[in-house]
Amino acid sequence: MIDYDRLFSKDTGNFMRSPVRDIFRKVDLSAICSFAGGYPDAATFPLDDIRELCALVLDRYGAKAVQYGATQGVTELRQAISERYGVPVGNIQITTSSQQGIDVCTRILTDPGDVILTTSPTYLGALQSFKSYRAEIVPLQGFGEDGCGAAPEVLGRAKFCYVIPDFQNPGGTTMSLAERRQLVALSEKFGFVIVEDAPYRELRYSGEAVPTIWSLAPERTLHLGTFSKIFAPGFRLGWIFGPEELLDKIYVCKQSLDLCPPILDQYIAAEFMRSGRLDQNLKKSLELYRGKRDLMLSLLGEYMPEGVRWTHPEGGLFLFLTLPERLDTVAMYDRALAAGVAYVAGSFFYPDGSHRNTMRLNFSFLDSSRMEEGIKLLADVIASYL
């Protein structure tokens, strides 16, 4: 018998298993009311456009569209992104998903034991990446004038601060302009980089847009974007805006990971943007998701027991619920699944695993016709513990 434990690297002991992915392995999502994942609604996928654009790209680019390509991404897609967001092409790196963006930023900036700052709660996939590189994750308490809750000596050790300023996952909250400026001021004072993850930024259903952190401080920000929520996640395409000095390290890092992002997918995405179809599809997606958000908020108000609170996001895909402190959403999960409803326990989004009385609900995936059923089931499960 081979002693596999002797062969594993030290990093494998820090890999964090995703409870969301484990749910998907065990459960047929079509058989339950799932509020668990961050899946877009498949109705937003422009299948007819994809069929047409795939043929157009193959006709236009031929074998080039299925050959190896540049590590930084094909020029056509970088130019389309540059035109849309007003960022120089030289400051754009295409990634194989924005999850890879998080990982390569962590990989080029972090050694074991280095400090990474983040909000608490924060995106589970980011925590998985940070822990795999054996970083010390320091949660911050906000970015107000009274500070962020971390000692100056800790801030001075930080390599970067990871934030999702717009419609945060899992909380659905949005950082104000004052908070973004305070974060930039902390970055300037203590010398760390800001990793601004913006997968939901274009999914705004109400309120006014807030300037990106990248626009406030491009010299100290790595801004991550993705096509997964505004086009289709199966393309596995994202991008990074950043200073050329940092992007050069990411460029070299990616050579050892995947050589280049998917070429055919990039050409299709470029044509989708340039033809105006992205904006047309996004308009329909916003209308659909706005209705789903409003429906979930209404149903929560109608069915949730007294003592349950939730966020009211202006965009994105998630709501965050806080239950009475004595309740444990990890412990109640099996009962909820047996009843036919799924969620993600909020404690998984906290670096220290605390706040076990919270949960994240996704409103984009489940069909609207089944949402009332799901919220009623969830409310009944919660009520059974009160």
C-alpha positions in Angstrom: 0.0 0.0 0.0 1.2 3.5 -0.8 1.4 5.9 2.1 -0.3 8.8 0.3 -0.3 11.1 3.4 3.5 11.1 3.2 3.4 12.3 -0.4 0.9 15.2 0.0 2.2 18.7 0.0 1.7 20.9 3.1 -0.7 23.0 1.1 -3.2 20.2 0.7 -3.9 20.3 4.5 -5.2 23.9 4.0 -7.6 23.1 1.2 -11.1 24.2 2.2 -13.9 22.0 1.0 -16.8 24.0 -0.5 -20.1 23.2 1.2 -21.9 24.6 -1.8 -20.1 22.2 -4.2 -20.8 19.3 -1.8 -24.5 20.1 -2.0 -24.4 20.0 -5.8 -22.7 16.6 -5.7 -25.3 15.0 -3.4 -28.6 16.7 -4.5 -30.6 16.9 -7.7 -31.2 20.7 -7.8 -34.3 20.2 -10.0 -35.9 18.1 -7.2 -35.6 20.7 -4.5 -36.1 24.5 -3.9 -32.4 25.5 -4.0 -31.3 28.9 -2.7 -27.8 27.5 -2.2 -25.7 28.3 -5.2 -24.8 31.4 -7.0 -26.0 30.2 -10.3 -27.5 32.7 -12.8 -30.9 31.9 -14.3 -30.4 29.8 -17.4 -33.1 32.0 -19.1 -30.5 34.8 -19.3 -28.1 32.6 -21.4 -28.3 33.9 -25.0 -28.3 30.5 -26.7 -29.4 31.7 -30.1 -26.7 34.4 -30.1 -24.1 31.9 -29.1 -25.0 29.6 -31.9 -24.8 32.4 -34.4 -21.6 33.9 -33.0 -19.8 30.6 -32.9 -20.4 30.1 -36.6 -19.4 33.8 -37.3 -16.2 33.4 -35.3 -15.2 30.3 -37.1 -15.9 31.9 -40.4 -14.0 35.0 -39.5 -11.0 33.6 -37.7 -10.8 30.0 -38.9 -8.2 27.8 -37.3 -6.9 30.8 -35.3 -10.0 30.6 -33.1 -9.1 27.1 -31.9 -5.3 27.4 -31.8 -3.2 28.4 -28.8 -3.3 32.1 -28.1 -1.6 34.9 -26.1 -1.3 34.4 -22.3 -2.7 37.9 -21.7 -5.8 37.2 -23.9 -6.7 37.8 -27.5 -6.4 41.4 -28.6 -10.0 41.6 -29.9 -11.4 40.8 -26.4 -9.0 43.1 -24.5 -9.9 45.9 -26.9 -13.6 45.3 -26.5 -13.3 45.4 -22.7 -11.1 48.5 -23.0 -13.8 50.3 -25.0 -16.6 49.3 -22.7 -14.9 50.2 -19.4 -12.4 52.9 -20.5 -9.3 51.1 -19.4 -6.1 50.9 -21.5 -5.5 47.6 -23.2 -2.1 47.4 -21.5 -3.9 47.3 -18.1 -6.1 44.3 -19.0 -5.4 40.6 -18.4 -7.9 38.0 -19.4 -8.4 35.1 -16.9 -9.9 31.7 -17.0 -12.8 32.8 -14.7 -12.6 35.5 -12.1 -12.0 32.7 -9.5 -8.6 32.3 -11.2 -8.2 36.0 -10.9 -8.5 35.7 -7.1 -6.1 32.8 -7.1 -3.4 34.4 -9.2 -3.6 37.7 -7.3 -3.1 35.7 -4.1 -0.4 33.6 -5.6 1.8 36.5 -6.7 1.4 38.5 -3.5 1.3 36.0 -0.7 3.7 33.7 1.1 2.7 31.4 3.9 2.0 33.5 7.0 1.4 36.7 5.2 -1.6 38.8 6.2 -4.6 39.2 3.9 -7.3 41.6 5.0 -10.9 41.1 4.1 -14.4 42.0 5.2 -16.3 39.5 7.4 -18.3 37.8 6.0 -16.7 37.4 2.6 -16.8 35.2 -0.5 -16.2 31.5 0.3 -14.2 31.0 -2.9 -11.7 33.7 -1.8 -11.3 32.1 1.6 -10.6 28.8 -0.1 -7.8 30.4 -2.1 -6.3 32.4 0.8 -6.2 29.3 3.0 -4.6 27.1 0.3 -1.7 29.5 0.3 -1.5 29.4 4.1 -2.1 33.1 4.6 -3.2 34.7 7.8 -6.7 36.0 7.1 -7.6 39.1 9.2 -11.2 40.2 9.1 -12.0 43.9 9.2 -15.0 45.6 10.8 -15.6 48.1 8.1 -14.0 51.3 6.6 -15.5 54.1 8.6 -13.8 57.2 10.0 -13.3 55.4 13.3 -11.1 52.8 11.7 -11.4 49.2 10.5 -10.9 47.2 13.7 -7.4 46.0 13.0 -4.2 47.1 14.8 -1.7 49.3 12.9 1.0 46.6 13.2 -1.4 44.1 11.5 -2.3 46.5 8.7 1.4 47.2 8.2 2.0 43.4 7.6 -0.9 43.1 5.1 -0.1 42.3 1.4 -3.6 43.1 0.1 -7.2 43.7 1.1 -9.9 41.7 -0.7 -13.3 43.3 -1.0 -16.5 42.9 -3.1 -17.7 46.5 -3.0 -20.9 46.1 -5.1 -23.7 43.7 -3.9 -21.3 41.7 -1.8 -21.3 37.9 -1.7 -22.8 36.8 0.7 -24.3 39.9 2.3 -25.6 41.8 -0.7 -24.3 45.0 0.7 -22.6 47.8 -1.2 -19.7 50.0 0.0 -20.4 53.7 0.0 -18.1 56.1 -1.8 -16.8 57.3 1.6 -15.9 53.7 2.6 -14.1 53.1 -0.7 -12.1 56.3 -0.1 -11.3 55.3 3.4 -10.0 51.9 2.2 -7.8 53.7 -0.4 -6.5 55.9 2.4 -5.6 52.9 4.5 -3.9 51.3 1.4 -1.8 54.5 0.9 -0.9 54.7 4.6 0.1 51.0 5.1 1.3 50.1 1.6 -1.0 47.2 0.8 -2.8 46.5 -2.5 -6.6 46.4 -2.9 -8.1 43.4 -4.8 -11.6 44.6 -5.9 -13.8 41.7 -6.9 -16.7 43.0 -9.0 -18.6 40.0 -10.5 -22.0 41.6 -9.8 -21.3 45.2 -10.5 -23.5 45.4 -13.6 -26.4 43.7 -11.9 -27.9 46.8 -10.3 -31.6 46.9 -9.9 -32.1 50.1 -7.9 -30.1 53.0 -6.5 -27.2 54.9 -8.0 -23.8 53.4 -9.1 -20.8 54.1 -6.9 -17.4 54.6 -8.6 -15.1 51.6 -8.6 -12.1 51.5 -6.3 -10.0 51.0 -9.5 -11.2 54.4 -10.7 -10.2 56.0 -7.4 -6.7 54.4 -7.1 -5.7 52.4 -10.3 -2.0 52.4 -9.2 -2.8 50.2 -6.1 -5.9 48.2 -7.2 -6.4 44.9 -9.0 -10.0 45.0 -10.3 -11.6 41.6 -11.1 -14.5 41.2 -13.6 -16.3 38.2 -15.1 -18.6 37.2 -17.9 -20.2 34.5 -15.8 -23.0 36.7 -14.5 -23.5 38.9 -17.6 -23.1 36.3 -20.4 -22.7 32.7 -19.4 -20.6 31.0 -16.7 -19.7 28.0 -18.9 -17.4 30.2 -20.9 -15.1 30.5 -17.8 -13.8 34.0 -18.8 -12.9 36.9 -16.6 -10.5 39.8 -16.5 -8.2 41.8 -14.3 -7.5 45.5 -14.5 -4.2 46.4 -12.8 -0.9 48.3 -12.9 1.4 46.8 -15.6 4.0 45.9 -13.0 1.5 43.6 -11.2 0.0 42.3 -14.4 3.4 41.2 -15.7 3.8 38.9 -12.6 0.3 37.6 -13.2 1.2 37.1 -16.9 4.2 34.9 -16.0 2.2 33.1 -13.3 -0.6 32.2 -15.7 1.9 30.6 -18.1 2.5 27.9 -15.5 -1.3 27.4 -14.9 -3.1 27.3 -18.3 -0.8 28.9 -20.9 -3.8 31.0 -22.1 -7.5 31.5 -21.6 -9.9 29.6 -23.9 -9.5 31.1 -27.3 -12.8 30.3 -29.0 -14.7 31.5 -26.0 -12.7 34.8 -26.1 -13.6 35.5 -29.7 -17.2 34.8 -29.1 -17.3 37.1 -26.0 -15.6 39.8 -28.0 -18.2 39.6 -30.8 -21.0 39.5 -28.2 -19.8 42.7 -26.7 -19.0 44.6 -29.9 -22.3 43.7 -31.6 -24.3 45.3 -28.8 -25.8 42.0 -27.8 -24.3 42.1 -24.3 -26.2 45.3 -23.5 -29.4 43.9 -25.0 -29.1 40.7 -23.0 -28.1 42.5 -19.9 -31.3 44.7 -20.1 -33.4 41.5 -20.1 -31.4 40.0 -17.3 -31.8 43.0 -15.0 -35.5 43.0 -15.5 -35.7 39.3 -14.6 -33.5 39.6 -11.6 -35.1 42.7 -10.3 -38.4 40.9 -10.2 -36.9 37.9 -8.5 -35.2 40.0 -5.8 -38.5 41.9 -5.1 -40.4 38.6 -5.0 -38.1 37.1 -2.5 -38.1 40.2 -0.3 -41.9 40.2 -0.3 -42.1 36.5 0.5 -39.6 36.8 3.4 -41.8 39.6 4.8 -44.9 37.4 4.5 -43.6 34.1 5.8 -40.5 34.5 8.0 -41.0 34.1 11.8 -40.5 37.1 14.1 -36.9 37.7 15.0 -35.5 36.9 11.5 -33.8 39.8 9.7 -32.4 40.1 6.1 -30.5 42.4 3.9 -32.2 44.5 1.1 -29.6 44.5 -1.7 -29.7 47.0 -4.6 -28.3 44.4 -6.9 -26.4 41.1 -7.2 -27.7 37.7 -6.6 -28.0 37.2 -2.8 -29.7 38.1 0.4 -28.2 37.4 3.9 -30.5 36.3 6.7 -29.7 36.7 10.5 -31.7 34.4 12.8 -32.0 34.6 16.6 -28.6 34.0 18.1 -29.6 30.6 19.7 -30.2 29.1 16.3 -27.6 27.2 14.3 -28.1 27.1 10.6 -25.4 24.4 10.2 -27.2 22.1 12.6 -30.6 22.7 10.9 -29.4 22.1 7.4 -30.2 18.4 7.1 -33.8 19.0 8.3 -34.1 21.8 5.6 -32.8 19.5 2.9 -35.1 16.7 3.9 -38.0 19.2 3.7 -36.9 20.1 0.1 -35.1 23.4 0.5 -31.4 24.3 0.4 -29.4 27.3 1.6 -25.8 28.0 2.5 -25.0 28.4 6.2 -23.6 31.9 6.8 -20.7 30.7 9.0 -18.9 29.3 6.0 -18.3 32.9 4.8 -16.7 34.0 8.1 -12.9 33.4 8.3 -13.4 32.1 11.9 -16.5 30.1 11.2 -18.6 32.3 13.6 -22.1 33.7 13.1 -23.8 30.2 12.9 -27.2 31.9 13.1 -26.9 33.3 9.6 -27.6 32.0 6.1 -27.2 33.1 2.5 -30.1 32.8 0.0 -29.7 33.1 -3.8 -32.7 34.5 -5.7 -31.4 34.2 -9.3 -31.5 30.5 -9.9 -34.8 29.1 -8.7 -37.8 29.6 -11.0 -40.1 32.4 -9.7 -43.0 30.0 -9.8 -41.3 27.9 -7.1 -40.0 30.6 -4.9 -43.0 30.9 -2.6 -42.9 27.2 -2.0 -39.2 27.4 -1.1 -39.6 30.3 1.3 -42.5 28.7 3.0 -40.6 25.5 3.5 -37.6 27.4 4.9 -39.7 29.5 7.2 -41.4 26.4 8.6 -38.0 24.8 9.2 -36.8 27.9 11.1 -40.0 28.2 13.0 -39.6 24.5 14.2 -36.4 25.6 16.0 -37.9 28.6 17.8 
